[in-house]
Amino acid sequence: MKKSKNRFFFLYSLFLLLIIFFNYPFNISNAALFDNTPELISTLNSAFEDIEGWLLTLATPAAAVAVGVGVFMKKFSFGDEERIRMSKKLIRGSLFSYGFILAINLILSAIQSLIS
């Protein structure tokens, strides 16, 4: 079962990359023909930038609360192995998720600086 999921993910990713690769030259030629961006597209871009800013603003307190809950859960577990294990998973998962969000933001801003 796991092999079929990995194979599906690999084939789907390969298909997506091929579509992007073969569509890239057409996007460049269209950009050369039409220099102006429509107002709707610029409005959508600014809306997505606002949403990205809000998500990054909310991610920091959410990660802090999750780590705090994990620390308190570990502190007040009173030796219960299940709660200690759960608290470690919560702390580790929240830190990895926050790091992933920051890495995605870094990658998107690098791509945006290359495009502009």
Secondary structure, DSSP 8 states (H G I E B T S, - for coil): -HHHHHHHHHHHHHHHHHHHHHHHHHHHHHHHH--S--HHHHHHHHHHHHHHHHHHHHHHHHHHHHHHHHHHHHHTSTT-HHHHHHHHHHHHHHHHHHHHHHHHHHHHHHHHHHH-
